[in-house]
Amino acid sequence: MAAQGGEGEVGRVSIEPGAVPLSSWRRILMGAKVSLVPTARTTVDKGAAAVEAILARGEPVYGINTGFGKLASIRIADGDLAALQRNLVISHATGVGEPMPVPVVRLAMALKIAGLAQGASGVRWQVIDALLSCLEADLVPVIPAQGSVGASGDLAPLAHMSAMLLGIGEAIHSGERLPAEDALLRAGIAPLRLGPKEGLALLNGTQISTALALAGLFEAERVLQTALVAGALSTDAAKGSDTPFDERIHRVRRHRGQIEVAAGLRRLMEGSDIRASHLANDDRVQDPYCIRCQPQVVGAALDLLRQSASTLETEANAISDNPLVFAEDGEVISGGNFHAEPVAFAADQIAMALCEIGSLSERRIALLVDPALSRLPAFLTPSPGLNSGFMIAHVTAAALVSENKQRAFPASVDSIPTSANQEDHVSMATHGARRLLAMAENAANVIAIELLAAAQGCDFHEPLTSSPPLERVRACIRHRVNRLTDDRYMAPDIAAAADLVRTGATITAAGIDLPWLDKGAS
C-alpha cells in the first residue's frame, strides 16, 4: 500500500520541535507543507555556537574533529574538517533497491528538521533551512530503500538524503526525477557546504525507520477500521449473533481496545432486520471464533497499534543523532540515541497487528463460501457447479494472509555486527518498518475480498436488510462492483474494492464513530 501523498486540504504544519502530535506527522505524510516555529532558530544558533567554542579550544571531540566509528581515535586537522563531513556523506551513500515512496521521504525530512531544530545536534541554521527549502519547493532525494540496519542511525538512506543537499545523487522535483545538482538549480537552492559535525548530524538518527513505521501505522489504522466494517457485514451475511458483542462481556475483561471494538460492532449492526430475523428459533448455539471473537482479536490489535503509536510519537519528537551538544554546559557527549530498538519493537507490533487483522478476515471469507458453515449457496454463487463464484477469490485471500505471516516474524530479534564489531548489536528497525506498507496492502486486499463476499452474502437475504450503517456500506460497494450472478473476470472487482479500503470510503459510508489511534486524527 503506497503511502498517501498530495497536499489537498492538509495545508501546512508548523513544527514545534519536541512537541509535534501524531496527527501532524500524518498530515505531513499526506502532503502538508512544513514550517518551523520562529523560536527554533535561537536554540539552533546556541548549539552551533557551542561547536565553534569547542573547536576554538583545540580539544579532540568525537564527531567534530575525529574520525567516526572504529576510526574515532584519529584526529582530523582543522583545515580538513569540511572535507571530513563531505567524505562522510558520500562514503555512506551506499543504498540499494527501489526508491522509497516520496511521501515517506518527505516525512523523514520533516522528522530530521524537527530533531536538528532542538539545538543538540550543533548544526548551523543553514542546514535546517536547506531542508525546509527543499520541502517547500517540492524537492526530495531519491533514497534507495535498502541498506540500513537501524543502529548507528539510518546511515545509508540518510546519506542519500544529505547528498542531495550537496548536489550529489538524484532528486525528484515536482514529480520529475533528475540529477540532484540540476534539481537544486531548478528550485533556486544553493548546494550546501557542510561545517564541523553537520554531516554526522544529518546521517545519525532514526528518521527513515521512524517515517516508514509511521506510514505503516497510519495505513494499519485504516485497515483495522475497515476490517470492523467488513466483519460486521460478514456477521450479518452469515446470520451470526451480535450477542458476543454485549458491553457487559467486554467491560469485565477491561481491555480498552476490546471494549471499543465491541462497541463499534454493536453500532454497525444496530437496527439490522437480518439480525432480527433469527433472534428466535436459531438452532446454532455459537458462531465460529472469526465472528464471535472479533472484539478480542481486533481489540488486541488496536491496543498494539496504540502502544506503537505512543512509541513512535515519542521517537518522532526525539533527538536521535550522536554525539549531542549541550550548549548550556559547553559539552559534547557521545552516547547511543541513534539505536532504533524502540522503533524496531513498534514496527514488529504493527506487523503482528496487520497479520492478525488479515488472518481473521480470511477466516470470515472461508466461513461465507462454505455452505456447511454459512448456510448460503456454495461459494456465494446462485448456480454452484456451473459457476465457481468466490472460490478462488478466497484462495487469493489465503495466499496474501500466508505472505503476511511470513513477513510478520519479528525483525527486532535479529542482529548482525557491523563496522568491524564497533557496532555489534543492531535493531533491524529499518527493514522491519519497510515491510509494513506491503503488509498493509496485502491486508487491504484481503478485506476487499471480504467486503465483496459479505455484500454478496447479504444479497441472498433480500428482501431483508442489514442495519442502516451497513446498508450504506453495501450501497458504497455496489456503486463500484455489481453483485456476482454468473462468473466473470473478478480481478477488477477486487481492485475496485481494495480502492474503497485504501481511501477509507466504506468507513465514511458507515457514518458512525469507530475506534481511532488518537482523537486528533479523526
N, C-alpha and C positions, 0 to 999 in steps of 0.2 A: 504494500500500500504506500504509494508515494505521499510524502508529507505535503499537506495542502499549502499552496502559495497564492500570491496575488493580493494586492493591498486592499481592494474593495472598500468595505466600510470599517476596516480595523484601525484606520487613522494613524496616529503617532503615539509612541510610548516614550515617556520621559523617565529615564533610568535614574533612580536614587541608589547609588552603589551600596550594596549590602542590605537593601530593603525592598527588593523587587518581588511582587507577589507572583504566584504561579500563573495567574490569568494574564499578566503582562507578557510573560515568556510565550504563552500560547498565541497572543496577538502578534508578536514579532515573528513567530513561525508562520503565521498566516499572511504576513507581508507588511505589517505595520512599520512605518518609519521609526527611527531611533534618535532620541536626543538625550543629553546628559543634563542633570540639574546644574545650574551655574556654580554652585558652591564646590563642585568636584575639582575644579581647576586649582583652587588654593591647596587642597590636600595633595594633589599630584605634584605641584611645584615644590612643596616641602619635601616629598620623597626624593625628587630629582636633586634638590639642593643637598640633601644628606649624602647622596652618592658622590657629588662633587667634593664635599668636605672630606669624605673618606679617601678619595683619590689624592687629595692635596696632602694628606698625612703620609702618603707613600707606603702604607702597610699592604701586605698581600691579603686580599679578601676574596674568598671563593665567589666566582661568577662575575666579578668585576675586573680583576686583573690577574686571573689564573686560568689554567685550562679547566676542562669540565670532566665530570665523571671520574674515570680511572686516571685522567690526566690533571686532576685538581692540584697536584703538588708542583706543577710547572708554572713559574712566574712569567707573566707577559709584560713586555716593556710598554710604557705609556704610548709611545708612537705607534704601536701595533694594535691598540685596543679596538679601533674601528674595524680593522681587518679581521680581528678575532671574532667580533659579533657577526660580520657578514659571512665569514667562513663557517661559523656555527650554523647559520640558517641554511646555506646552500648544501652543506655536507649532510644535513639531517633530512633534506627533502628527497626521501627515498621511497615514497609511497607507490603502491601498485594497485591495479584493479580499476573498476569502473568509478567514475566521479561520484562523489556524494551529491545527494539532491540539493539543489540551490536553496530551498527554504531552510534546510538543516545547516548549511554553511552560513547563511545569514544569521541564524540563531547563534551559532558558535562564535561568530564575530561579535555579536552583541554581548554574549557572555564574557568574552575576552575583554571587551571595553569595560564592563561592569567590574571585573576583577582588577584590571590595571588602574582604574579610576579611584581605587581606595588608597592609593599612595604608598602601599607597602612593597610595590614592585620596583620603585626607584626610576621609572621611565620619565622622559620629558613629555610635556603636553603634546608635542608634535606627533608622537606615536599614536596616541589616542585619537587625535584629530584626523590622522590619516585613515584610521579605521572608520571613524564616523563619516568622513567624506566619501569613502568608498560605498558605504551603505546608502548614503543619501543619493549617490549617483547611480544606484542600481548596478554596482560593480562588485563581483565576488570572485574569489580564486577558484580555479579548478583543483579540487583536492581528491586525489586517489583514495578510495575507501579503506584500503588495507595497508597495514604496516605499523600499527601501534599495539603494544601490549598493555597499555594503561598503567604504566608505573612511573617513570620519570617524566610524567606528563604525557600528553598525546603528541610525542615529539615529531614523528614524521608528518602527520597531517597538519599540525600547527606550523611546521616548517614550510609547507606548501602555501599556507595562508600568509605567512610572513614574507616569503619570497616574492609574492605578488606585490607587496608594498615596496619592494626594492626594484620592481620592474623585471622580475625574473619569473619564468614559468608561463602559465596560461591563466586567463581570466575569462569570465562571462560578463559581458556588458550589455544590459538590456536584451538578454536572450541570445546574444551572438558570442561565440567562442573565438578568441583571438589571443595573440601573444600579450603577456602582461604589460610590457612596455608600451605597446600600441594602445591597449585599453586605458592605461593611466593617462596617456597623452590625449586620447579622445575625451576622457572625463575631466580633463584640466587639473589633474592631480600630479604633483611633482613626486618622483621616486624618493623614498625615504632613505636618509643616511643614518645608520644606527649609531648611537652613542654607547658608552660603557653599560653593560648589563642588559641592554634593551633587547638584543637578540634572544638571550636566555629567558628573559621575562615573557617574550612572545611565545617561545617554544614550550616552556614549562606550563603545566596546567591541565585540567581535566575537561576543558571546554568542548572538545569534539565528542568525547564519550557522553558528557552530560547532555549536549544538544541531541545526539542520537537517542539517548534514553528518554528525554522529554518528548521528542517526536513520537516515539513508540508508546509512551504513556498516554498521550492525548488521543492517539488512534485507538488504543486499548479501551479507553473510556467509551468512545463511540461504539465500539464493537460490543462492549458489555451492555450498554443501554439497549441497543438493537436486539441483542440476544434475549433480553427480558420481553420485548415486544413479540419476538418470534416465539418464545417459549409460551407466552400466554395464548397466542393464536394456535399453537400446536395443541395446547391443553384443551381448547375448545374443539379443535378438529378431531381429536381422539375421544371426545366426550369424557375428558378427565375431570377430576374433582378439584375444586378450589378450597376444600376443607383443610388440606395441609398448609394453606397459607394463612390460616387463622392467627390473628395477632397474639393470642394467648400462648400459643406454642412457642413462638419466637421470643416473646418477652421473657420467658423463664430461662431461656438459654443465654440471653443478654448480649450476644454479639451484634454490634451496631449494623454491620453490613447485612447480616441475615434479616434483621428486623426491617431494614429499609427495603430490601429486595422483596420480602413478603408483602409489604405494604404496596409496593409498586405493582406487583402481580394482582393484588386484590383490586386496585384501582383500574387496571387494564381490563379485568374480567367483569367488573360490576355492571349488572344490568343485562347480562347475556341470556338470551332466550334459549340458546343451545344448552347452556348450563342448567337452566331451569327445567328443561325437558327431561332430564334424567336424575333429578334430585331424589325421586322416589322410584322404587322397584328396579333399581340397577343392581344386577347380580354380582358386579365386580366389587370386591372389598377394598382393594388398594390399587393404586396406579404404580407402574414401574418408577424407579428412582429418578429417571430423567425428567419425569413430570413432578413427582412428589417432593423431591429434594432440591428443587431449583433454589429456594432461599438459602439452604445450607451451602450449596456449592458456589453459586454465583455470588452470594453474600460474602463468602470467604474470599473469593477472588476480588471483590470490591474492597474488602479490608486490606488485602495485599497491595492493591493499586494505591490506596490512600497512604499506606506506610511508605511505599516507593515515592509517592508524590511529596511527602514530607521530607524524605532524604534528599530528593533532587532539588526541591526548593531551597533547602539549606545549602547544598553544593553550588547551586547557581549563583548564590549570593556570597560565596566563599572566595578567599584568596588562596589559590592553589599552585602558585609558582614557587620557585626557590632559587637563591636564598631570599629572605624577606628583609626589607629595610624598615627599621623602626626609627622614624625621623626624630621623635621626641627624645630618644636616648642616644641618637647618633650611632646606632649599631646595625650591623648586618648579621643576621643569624641564619644558619643553614639547618634545614630540617627535612621533612618529607611530606609536605602537604600535597605534593603532586601525585601521590599514590592514590589510585582511583578505586580502592576497595569498597567505599560506600556506594559508588556508582555501580560497581560490578554486582554487589548484592541487590541493589534496586532493580537492575536490569534482569537479573535472574528471577526476581519476584514477578516482574511484569511478564516475562516469558512463561512462567508457570501459570499465571492467571489466564493469559491468552490460550494456552494449551487446553486448560480445563474448560473454559467457556466454549471453545470449539468442539471439544470432546462431548460435552453434554448435548450440544446442538445436534451433532451427528447421531447420537442415540435417539433423539426425538424423531429425526428423519427416518431412522431404521424402524422405529415403532409405527410411524404413519404408513410406511409402504408395506408393512406386514399385516395381512388381514386377520391373522390369529390374534394380534395384539390390538389393532386399531378398530377392527370390525368395519373397515372401509374396503372398497374394491382393491384387489391386489395391485400394488404399485401405483395406486391412485389414478388408474385409468378406467373409464367406463367400459372398455372392452378388453379385458386382460387376455393375453394369448395372441390375439391379432396385434395388439399394441403392448409395448414394454413400459410405457409410462415413465415413472420416475426411477426405474430400476437402476440405470447407470448413472443418473444424477446422484443417487445415493453413493455409488461406488466412488465417484469423484470426491464427494464429501469425505468418505472414509480415507481416501488417498491423502487429502490435504491434512486431515487430523493426524495421520501417522507421520507425515512430514514434520508437523509441528511438534509431535512428541520427540522426534529425533533432535530437533533444534532446541528443545527446552532443557536439555541436560545442562546443569549449572556451569557457566563459564568461569565463575569465581573460584572453583575448586582446582582449577588448573594453574600452573605456574611454570615458567621456564627462565633460567638465569640468562641475563644479557650483560653487555658492557664488561666483558672479562670478569664476570662474577661480582662486580661492584653493585649491580642491580640484580640481586639474587632471588628476589621474590616479587612477582608482578601480578597485577589484578586481572588481566584479560578483560577489562571493562569495555574496551572499545568494540571488539567484535561481539562481546556479549550484548552490547546495546545495538550494534549494527543489524543484528538478525531480527530485531523487533518489528520493523516496518514490514518485512517479508512475512513474518508470522501473523501480523495483524491483517495483511492482505489475504492470507490463507483462511484465517478465521472469518473474515468478512464474506468470502465466497461460500464457506460452509453455511453461514447464517442466511445468505442469499438463497441458497437451495432450500433451507428450512422455510423461509418466508413463502416461497413458491409452493412447497409441499403443503404447508399449513393452510394457505389460501385455497388450494385445490381441495383439501380435506373438508374445509368448511363449505365449499360449494356443494358437496354431496348432502349437506344437511338442510339445504334450502327446501321450503321457504323459511325455516328457522334462521334467525340472525344471531350474530355474536353481540358483544357489548358495543355501545356507541364508539368508544375509542378504537376497538379492534375492527369495527366496520369501516372506520375512516382509514385504517391501515390497509384493509382489503381493497378499498377503492383506490388508494395510492398505488398498490401493487398492480391492480387490474388496469390502471391508466397506462402502465408501461408494458404489461405482459398479459395476454389473454389466457383464459383457462385452457387447460390441455384436454381436448376432446379426442383427437387422433394424434398418433406420433408425429412429431415434427422436429426440425433441426433446433435443438434446445440450447446450444451454446449462446446465442444472442439473448435468450430469456434469462439465463444465469448472469450474463454480463450486465443486463439492464437492472436486475435485482441487486447485484453487487454495487452498482452505482447508487442505488437507494440507501444501501448500508453506508457507503463512504460519505455521502452527503448528509446523512442523518435524516433523510426525508421521512422515513417511517416513524422516527421519534417525534418529528414535528407533526406528522399526521395524527399520531395518537393524542397529542394535545394535553397530556397530563404531566404532572411533576414526577420525574424519575430520579433515582439517586445520582449525584454528581460527585466528582472528586472534591470540588470546592465550589461553594455557592457563588463566588465571584465569577466563575467561568460560565454560569448559566445565563 
